[in-house]
Amino acid sequence: MTVFAVEYAYAENSTELRNEHRPAHRQYLCGFLGEGAVRLLASGPTPVNDGALLIFAAEAQAALDEVLSNDPFQKVGGIGAATVTEWNPVIGLLEDFAS
């Protein structure tokens, strides 16, 4: 599996919208904590950048892209931009996922 760092930049003026849909967003992401073609390794907000960082392991970027497009935050317009970068974690808690 390949590891990907996903950076979300929240849409402008979307705080109330995201607050309303945060439970669905988190529940959706929790569905990827187990084994599967896409696995969520870590997720959390980046308050300074008004966004979030999500770390996934995926069999293919296309599978990850599908997961991201179905994120409730994405579906309601809470995400202004998402940047997906392949990442190779060679040191630390995620080193078992290094390629």
Backbone bond lengths (Angstrom), bond angles and torsions (degrees), N, CA, C in turn:
res aa  C-N    CA-C-N  psi(-1)  N-CA   C-N-CA  omega(-1)  CA-C   N-CA-C  phi
1 M - - - 1.454 - - 1.527 109.17 -
2 T 1.287 115.57 150.84 1.459 122.84 178.46 1.520 108.40 -103.00
3 V 1.326 115.88 141.94 1.461 120.99 177.69 1.523 108.44 -95.25
4 F 1.329 115.41 138.05 1.456 122.33 178.82 1.525 109.59 -128.70
5 A 1.329 115.73 135.78 1.458 122.06 170.57 1.528 106.63 -97.03
6 V 1.322 115.72 125.53 1.464 121.15 179.94 1.520 107.86 -113.67
7 E 1.317 116.19 121.26 1.459 121.20 177.39 1.526 108.33 -105.63
8 Y 1.315 114.79 119.80 1.460 120.80 173.76 1.518 108.80 -95.45
9 A 1.299 117.12 133.91 1.464 123.21 167.63 1.528 104.50 -111.62
10 Y 1.310 116.35 117.76 1.461 119.81 -176.67 1.521 111.06 -68.18
11 A 1.314 115.59 147.69 1.462 121.88 177.04 1.525 109.31 -64.15
12 E 1.326 115.78 146.65 1.466 120.37 177.91 1.521 110.09 -59.21
13 N 1.319 115.29 143.23 1.463 122.91 176.68 1.526 112.77 55.40
14 S 1.344 116.79 35.58 1.463 119.93 -178.42 1.527 113.57 -107.45
15 T 1.326 117.54 10.97 1.466 120.24 -175.27 1.524 111.83 -57.93
16 E 1.323 118.51 -50.93 1.468 120.62 -179.04 1.518 111.17 -63.33
17 L 1.312 117.28 -41.06 1.461 122.34 178.25 1.528 110.40 -60.25
18 R 1.318 116.56 -46.50 1.466 120.75 179.81 1.519 111.25 -67.39
19 N 1.316 117.84 -39.50 1.463 120.00 176.82 1.525 111.01 -58.80
20 E 1.321 116.29 -40.50 1.459 121.40 179.87 1.531 111.66 -66.01
21 H 1.321 116.93 -37.71 1.470 120.83 -173.70 1.530 113.63 -102.52
22 R 1.331 118.25 2.62 1.473 121.21 -178.81 1.529 112.45 -58.77
23 P 1.329 120.84 -44.05 1.474 118.10 178.82 1.532 112.84 -58.06
24 A 1.320 118.16 -42.24 1.470 121.30 179.00 1.531 110.42 -66.95
25 H 1.329 116.87 -39.83 1.468 122.28 178.41 1.525 109.98 -60.06
26 R 1.325 117.16 -48.87 1.466 120.78 -178.13 1.532 111.23 -68.16
27 Q 1.308 117.29 -39.43 1.461 120.36 177.80 1.530 110.13 -62.68
28 Y 1.313 116.75 -42.08 1.458 121.81 178.42 1.528 110.15 -60.34
29 L 1.325 117.26 -49.41 1.461 120.80 -179.37 1.523 111.53 -62.51
30 C 1.323 117.94 -37.21 1.469 121.05 179.41 1.527 111.59 -61.68
31 G 1.314 117.49 -22.16 1.451 121.23 176.80 1.522 113.22 -67.89
32 F 1.333 117.44 -8.89 1.457 121.81 -179.06 1.529 112.54 -112.45
33 L 1.337 116.56 18.71 1.464 120.14 179.79 1.524 112.82 -80.82
34 G 1.327 117.85 -21.76 1.462 121.05 -179.46 1.510 111.70 -90.74
35 E 1.311 114.98 -165.17 1.463 121.58 178.60 1.525 110.07 -72.48
36 G 1.316 116.65 151.94 1.452 121.98 178.13 1.511 110.68 160.54
37 A 1.322 116.18 -177.68 1.462 121.73 -179.27 1.521 112.02 -67.06
38 V 1.342 116.18 -24.96 1.464 122.83 175.42 1.514 107.28 -132.19
39 R 1.317 116.12 129.58 1.467 120.81 -177.26 1.526 109.46 -131.03
40 L 1.329 116.66 126.69 1.459 121.46 176.81 1.529 108.68 -81.44
41 L 1.333 116.50 125.07 1.458 121.61 179.77 1.517 112.44 -98.90
42 A 1.320 117.31 -32.40 1.471 122.11 -179.85 1.519 108.67 -165.12
43 S 1.329 115.46 152.68 1.460 120.20 179.40 1.523 109.04 -158.89
44 G 1.314 115.86 144.27 1.450 119.63 175.18 1.518 111.77 178.26
45 P 1.335 115.67 162.09 1.463 120.65 -177.42 1.525 112.29 -73.14
46 T 1.314 115.12 154.60 1.460 122.88 171.78 1.530 106.29 -118.57
47 P 1.333 116.92 83.75 1.467 121.07 -172.06 1.518 115.13 -55.53
48 V 1.318 118.03 -36.19 1.462 120.44 -178.67 1.523 110.52 -62.90
49 N 1.338 116.59 -36.19 1.463 121.32 -177.92 1.522 112.89 -97.55
50 D 1.328 118.15 1.84 1.463 123.03 -176.47 1.526 110.07 50.01
51 G 1.332 113.95 60.09 1.453 120.79 -179.92 1.503 110.23 -161.69
52 A 1.318 116.08 -152.35 1.455 121.46 -179.59 1.513 109.66 -152.48
53 L 1.326 115.51 158.78 1.448 122.89 173.87 1.520 107.31 -120.89
54 L 1.318 116.25 128.35 1.455 122.62 178.84 1.524 107.20 -125.28
55 I 1.315 116.90 134.21 1.459 121.95 178.72 1.528 107.09 -113.67
56 F 1.322 116.25 122.34 1.460 122.83 -179.19 1.519 110.42 -122.55
57 A 1.330 115.75 152.44 1.457 122.72 163.95 1.523 104.75 -111.43
58 A 1.334 116.28 132.25 1.461 119.69 -176.94 1.522 110.40 -142.81
59 E 1.326 115.13 147.75 1.464 120.43 176.99 1.522 110.88 -69.18
60 A 1.329 116.52 -29.78 1.464 121.41 179.39 1.524 109.25 -154.72
61 Q 1.329 116.37 147.73 1.461 118.93 178.88 1.526 111.07 -63.13
62 A 1.324 117.95 -31.08 1.466 120.21 178.89 1.527 110.83 -61.10
63 A 1.324 117.19 -38.70 1.467 120.39 177.72 1.524 110.70 -66.15
64 L 1.329 116.31 -40.89 1.462 120.62 176.93 1.521 110.60 -64.33
65 D 1.318 117.41 -44.04 1.464 121.00 179.72 1.524 111.24 -57.82
66 E 1.325 116.82 -37.94 1.462 120.42 178.07 1.527 110.69 -65.70
67 V 1.328 116.43 -42.57 1.461 120.52 177.44 1.525 110.27 -59.78
68 L 1.325 116.71 -46.65 1.466 120.51 -178.06 1.523 111.44 -64.68
69 S 1.313 117.77 -37.80 1.470 119.90 -178.80 1.523 112.28 -68.63
70 N 1.338 116.74 -20.67 1.467 120.35 179.06 1.525 113.32 -98.20
71 D 1.321 117.60 2.88 1.459 121.48 176.44 1.529 108.31 -61.81
72 P 1.334 118.27 129.78 1.467 120.10 179.19 1.532 113.84 -53.14
73 F 1.329 118.67 -35.54 1.464 119.96 176.79 1.529 110.33 -61.35
74 Q 1.318 117.28 -40.35 1.458 121.47 179.44 1.533 110.68 -67.38
75 K 1.310 116.18 -43.34 1.465 120.53 -176.12 1.524 113.24 -64.79
76 V 1.350 117.58 -29.59 1.474 119.94 -178.51 1.528 112.69 -98.13
77 G 1.340 117.26 3.12 1.459 119.80 177.36 1.514 115.15 87.89
78 G 1.323 117.80 20.06 1.459 120.86 -179.76 1.517 114.28 -82.74
79 I 1.336 117.05 -13.45 1.464 121.62 -179.44 1.523 109.06 -104.30
80 G 1.320 116.30 120.97 1.457 120.71 177.57 1.513 111.34 -82.30
81 A 1.347 116.20 -37.11 1.464 121.36 179.38 1.519 108.59 -156.36
82 A 1.327 115.30 148.09 1.463 121.71 174.74 1.521 107.68 -131.32
83 T 1.323 115.85 125.78 1.456 121.74 178.42 1.518 108.28 -111.47
84 V 1.321 116.44 124.34 1.461 122.15 -179.20 1.526 108.12 -110.23
85 T 1.351 115.78 124.10 1.458 121.39 -178.49 1.519 109.58 -128.67
86 E 1.329 116.84 128.13 1.460 119.87 173.79 1.523 107.68 -65.32
87 W 1.353 115.40 140.27 1.462 120.09 -174.66 1.515 108.89 -139.76
88 N 1.318 117.81 143.61 1.454 123.05 179.81 1.526 108.92 -120.37
89 P 1.344 118.75 95.65 1.471 122.67 -176.29 1.531 112.23 -78.93
90 V 1.323 118.13 90.44 1.462 121.40 -173.78 1.532 114.41 -86.69
91 I 1.307 118.51 -16.65 1.473 122.14 179.95 1.518 108.21 -132.15
92 G 1.317 116.62 137.40 1.454 121.00 173.33 1.524 113.50 110.19
93 L 1.309 115.30 -166.21 1.456 122.31 -173.23 1.533 113.69 -62.68
94 L 1.318 117.97 -23.96 1.467 120.74 -178.58 1.529 113.36 -100.65
95 E 1.339 117.53 10.17 1.456 119.72 -175.70 1.534 113.65 -62.72
96 D 1.329 118.26 -20.51 1.466 120.40 175.94 1.522 112.21 -64.59
97 F 1.329 116.48 -15.71 1.458 121.51 -179.90 1.523 112.67 -97.37
98 A 1.351 116.77 4.05 1.469 119.95 -179.27 1.525 109.80 -63.85
99 S 1.325 115.07 146.14 1.470 118.80 179.38 1.509 111.57 -91.33
